[in-house]
Every structure is written in structure tokens, then in C-alpha cells.
Amino acid sequence: MPDLPPARALLSTAPAAVYGAVVLGYDERLLRRKRLVTAQGEGFLVDLPAVTNLDEHWGFALQDGRAIAVVAAEEALVQITGQDLHRLAWHIGNRHTPCQIEATRLLIRRDHVLEAMLAQLGAKVAYVTQPFKPEGGAYGTGRTMGHSHGPEATPDPHAHGETFGWHDHGDGKLHFHPAKPK
């Protein structure tokens, strides 16, 4: 079966007609260039100008006008509940772990070390399977993750010029730099 035409744009809202859908996990919903395959088995190329968090978009418009929805896949998660939910959230955030924050529970990916820590802090831990949509970064939309530059060819590894926000240094990793004060 030949591929569908490539994606030409991201869609922020659902169009009148939908051709298909791609079901993607949390990590897969952060991309720049990749061949995706719809739930119906048809592939298409996505080539975005920058690394993009697809959670902020409804889906893709293909070059021929057809629309492909982005659907969050079900994932193996840990549901955390307890009397001191804000304290538990602090401990999760202190470990730079993506966390879905709701009024009565927190959701993280399964991690036996974090599960043991949270249980020692009085949390009730249960396994669930559902789409994972954690909070974005504190400096706007994006992903919660560490900040590492790796080796760079500049004398000052923090000399970013006018580059700020989420971007790639060419090492395949996503980096965040706040805007410089004016």
C-alpha cells in the first residue's frame, strides 16, 4: 500500500471530515520529522520546522486536504492518591518526573523506585492504563525534562545569542532557554 501524501500543516481544531488517526504515546507525541502510520495502516511523512509537542494540536492536514487526528495512546501508569497530594506532587516534581495533575489524584509512568518512595510518604499507589497527558513545562508550553547541553563548539556553552524557548542544539535533544531580559 503506498503512503499517504505528507502532512502540510498542524491543525488546532477538528475539521468537518476526518480521514484517519494516529495513536501515539507520550514520548511519540513530541516530534519534528518522522513517518507516522495511521490506525488504519497507512503511512505519511511529518516534517515540522521545529520539535513540536503534538498535545497542543488536534492533528495534521495532509497535502491533499485530508485530516489525520492525533490520539493519545493508553499507557501503563501509576495513580497516586492520598491525604497530602500537594506534598506528593512536590516530591515527584523534585525528581523532574512528568506528572498528570488532577484534583484527586496524580498520574506518573510506572517506576518502581518512585512508587516505593511515594508509598513510604503515605501515598496510595494503584496501576492504571490510560492516556498520559502530564503538565507542560513551567516556562510556557512544552515538556518537563532536564537541561543538558553536551559538548558545544562555542567558548561559552551558555552563549545562545537570540535563541530562547525550546530548541535543538543539533544533538537530537530538546533544550529550553528563557528569554533574556531586555
N, C-alpha and C positions, 0 to 999 in steps of 0.2 A: 504494500500500500504506500503510495507516495505521500510525502509530508504535505501538510497544510502550508499556505503562504506564511511568511514570517509576521511577527507582531509588528505593527507600525506605531502603536500608541498604548499608553496605560489608560484605563477607564476609571473614573471616580464613582460613577453610579451605574446601575444596571440599565442596559438598553432595552428596547421593546422586545427584541428577539435574541435568544441565546443559542449558540450552536453547540457548545460543549463546555467542559470544565476540567481543570487540572486540580488534583487533590495533593496538597503539599504540606509537609511537616514544618515545624517552626524554623529549623535551620534552612530548609529548602525555600522558604518564603523571603529570604534575603539573597538577592542575586543581581548580576549585571548581564552576563552573557551565558546562555545555556539553551540546549534543546530540551523542551518540555514535551511530555506525552499526555494527552487527554485521557480521561477515564474511559473513553471510547477507543483508545489505542492509536490515535493519530498524533504524530509529532509536529512541532513547529519551533522555529528559532526565535528566541528573545535576545535582543542586542540593545540594551539600555545605555544611555550616555554615562551613567554612574551606578554604583552599587545602590540598590533600591530595596526598601522594606515593603514587600507586597501587601502587608497588613493594612497599609494606608490606601490601598486601591481596590476597586471592585474586581478588575480583571484586565484582559487585553483586547484590543481591536486589531484584527488581522488585516493585512494589506488588501484583502478582497472585501472587507467590511464586516465579516463575521465576528462575533464576540465570544470569547472564552472566559468563563468565570474562574476565579481563584477560590478554592475551598480549603479551609484548614483541616488537615488530616487528624484523625484520632491518634493520640499518643499515650504511652504509659506514663502516668503522673502520680504524684503523691498529694493527697488532700490533707491539709493541716488545719486542725481546729483546736480551740482551747480558750480558756478564760483570758489569757494575756496575749491576744492576737497581735497587737501592735508591737510588743516586745519580740515575739517570734519573727515578725516581719523584719524588724531591725537586724536580728541575727542572720537572717537569710540575705538581706541586702549587704551586710558587712562582709559577706563572702562573695559578693558580686555575682550572685546566682539569679538568673531570670526568674521572676515570680509573678504569677497572676494574682492580683489582689482583689478580693470580693468582700462584701460586708461581713460575712460569717465564716469565711474560710480563705486560705491561701493555697495556691497550687504551684508545685515545682516539679521538675523532672525527677524521676526516681534516682536516688543517690543514697546508698546505704550509710555513708558517713554522716550526711546531713540529717537523714532520718533518725539515726541514733542520737545525734546532738539535740534535735528538736524534741525527741521523746524524753531525754534527760531534763529538758527545760519545761516539761509538763504538757507538751503538745499531744493531741490525739492524732495519730497518723493512719491513713487508710489509702489503699491503692485504688485508683480510678483510671478509666480510659476515656479520654475526650479530647477535643481540640485544645491546643495550648496557645493562649494569647496573653503573654505576660506584659507588664508595664513597659513602656518605652524608656529611653534614657532621660535623665534629668535636664539635659540641655536642649530640649526640643524632641522631635520625633526621632526614632532610631532604636537601637538595640543596646541593652545593658551588656557591657563587656569591658575587659581590661584595656589598658592603653600601653602598647609596646611599639617602639619604632624599629627595632632591629638595626643592623648596620646601615648607615647612610653615607653618602659621599659628600656631605656638607660639613664644614668645620664646626658649625653649631647645630647639633642634632635637633634643636627646637626652633630653628630659623625656618618658619613656614611661609614667609612672605605674606601674601594676601589670602592664602588658603586657610579656611576655617570651616567648621562643621564636620560632617562625616565625609571621609575621602580615603583613597588608597594611595600608599606611597610606592606602589609598584611591587610590593612584596606579597600581594594576594590577601592582605589582612586589612580590615576596616579600622580606621583611626579617627578619633574625634579631637578637634582643637577649637576652643571657644574663640569667638571674635575678639580681636584686640580692641581695647577701649580707644575711642577717638579723642 
